[in-house]
Amino acid sequence: MKEIKISKLDKRGLTAVSGYKAAGVACGIKKDKKDLAVIYSEFDAVAAGVFTCNLVQAAPVYQCKANLENPIRVVVINSGNANACTGNQGMQDAYAMAADSASALGVDPGQAMVCSTGVIGEPMPMDKVQAGIKLIPHALSRGIDADINAAEAILTTDTKVKLSAYSCEMPEGNFHLAGMAKGSGMICPNMATMLAFLVTDVKIKRPLLQKLFSEASDRSFNVITVDGDTSTNDTALILANGAAEGIEVTEDSIYLEPFKEMLEKVCRELALQIVEDGEGLTKLITLTIKGAVEESGARVMARSILNSPLVKTAFYGEDANWGRIIAALGYAGIDFDPSLVDIFIGPYQVARDGGAVPFSEEKMKKVLEERDISVLIDLKIGSAEVTAWGTDLSHEYININADYRS
């Protein structure tokens, strides 16, 4: 096989990919912070997306879904206002944002997608948004500053930008894939409360892109949780504009496997950055469930455990209370045999065949004092395995969310 080299592009984001520009500006939705971002493709791009499973969906989610099969040139994102639960006016505002952005950049309104994040139930301050959109044509650029400006403009309670970028070098040609995301609270799988935007310069047909993106999301964005809340605006989008000439990803092309590997890497890195920036986090929990019958069932089990307030507070209190873990496993709604379950916290086994195993409280205390804690559950009934990520529940989380609107 010819040599394939996949490289991480440190401290880079969307514009590391050929044919894309980005910008982030302040339009006044938030106080003294960037709050409007734009991603611009110089060529028509096919799009794929994964959206919130909440029955209450924001106007921008509907707008994105309506345009998903169109050739896309522009994605405009605002933070500070979710444009959710805003009725007909909210829908009009979402489409106006698309139309204004498209007009500013000389493309068709059907080629623009809109995303929003922020406070629910408040009207969008369209005068501020429209003033910000007018700044975009002059603000669009390439390079690390553009990457960071766009990533900053989509943040809400996040404390840091979230970026990931990779390149692939092959004898037949080079291609790239990069992404940015936001998310810190209201994070729960299926899908996690977040916005994520990925871009690539390969040529690929939309059905295959959607299939690969959905699969990658299931192993990344859909296996993270901070607090068990799924929002009204959750959206992950990927654009593919074909700017890497001669690189076409098909089911039987030599580019398929390296493209899938890069997609998995970017999605997983962004997902982990979201969890690591979880509101009030003091512990990052990596949970692996193996020996399951199906991956889908294991994901539900992982969600049940990582969303349990009793499990989360036990980790915050540095208490190896494995009984809370197996209890949360039991009410997940997925069939298994409790008498077979083994549980490990860090390197130490705490349960075998559903019963207690003696362990050193002193050694376990040292494990639980660490920020990063691993938990392994072996169901011993199948061959499926899933890894998911979550956080503890701290006093600081309560403080952050008690003051969010102020």
GITA-V210001 format. One record per backbone hydrogen bond with DSSP energy under -0.5 kcal/mol. CO is the residue of the C=O (numbers start at 1). NH is the residue of the N-H. Records with the same first field share a line. If there is no record, write none. Layout:
CO=NH ; NH
//
This chain:
3=171
4=6
5=7 ; 169
7=167
8=10
9=12
13=16
14=17
17=20
19=42
21=40
22=141
23=38
25=27 ; 35 ; 36
30=32
35=79
36=25
37=77
38=23
39=75
40=21
45=72
46=240
48=238
50=236
55=57
58=61 ; 62
59=63
60=64
61=65
62=66
63=67
64=68
65=68
67=70
68=47
72=45
73=41
74=113
75=39
76=115
77=37
78=117
80=119
81=117
83=59
84=121
86=90
87=91
88=92
89=93
90=94
91=95
92=96
93=97
94=98
95=99
96=100
97=101
98=102
99=103
100=104
101=105
102=106 ; 107
103=106
108=111
109=112
111=73 ; 74
113=76
115=78
117=80 ; 81
119=82 ; 83 ; 122
124=126
125=128 ; 129
126=130
127=131
128=132
129=133
130=134
131=135
132=135 ; 136
133=136 ; 137
135=138 ; 139
136=139 ; 140
141=22
143=147
144=148
145=149
146=150
147=151
148=152
149=153
150=154
151=154
152=155
162=181
164=179
165=9
166=177
167=7
168=170 ; 175
169=5
170=173
173=170
175=168
176=201
177=166
178=199
179=164
180=197
181=162
182=195
184=279
185=184
186=188
187=226 ; 227 ; 228
192=194
194=235
195=182
196=237
197=180
198=239
199=178
200=241
201=244
202=242
203=249
205=209
206=210
207=211
208=212
209=213
210=214
211=215
212=216
213=217
214=218
215=219
217=220 ; 222
220=223
221=192 ; 224
223=389
232=58
234=52
235=196
236=50
237=198
238=48
239=200
240=46
243=245
244=247
246=248
247=203
248=250
249=205
250=253
253=256
255=259
256=260
257=261
258=262
259=263
260=264
261=265
262=266
263=267
264=268
265=269
266=270
267=271
268=272
269=273
270=274
271=275
272=276
273=277
274=277
275=278
278=281
283=285 ; 392
284=286 ; 373
285=287 ; 390
286=288 ; 375
287=388
288=290 ; 377
289=386
290=379
291=381 ; 382
292=384
294=298
295=299
296=300
297=301
298=302
299=303
300=304
301=305
302=306
303=307
304=308
305=308
308=312
309=313
310=314
311=315
312=316 ; 393
313=317
314=319
315=318
319=321
320=322
321=324 ; 325
322=326
323=327
324=328
325=329
326=330
327=331
329=332
336=338
337=340
338=341
341=354
342=378
343=350 ; 351
344=346 ; 376
345=348
348=345
350=357
351=343
352=355
355=352
359=361
360=364
361=365
362=366
363=367
364=368
365=369
367=370
371=284 ; 373
373=286
374=346
375=288
376=344
377=290 ; 379
378=342
384=292
386=289
388=287
389=225
390=285
392=394
394=398
395=399
396=400
397=401
398=402
399=403
403=406
//
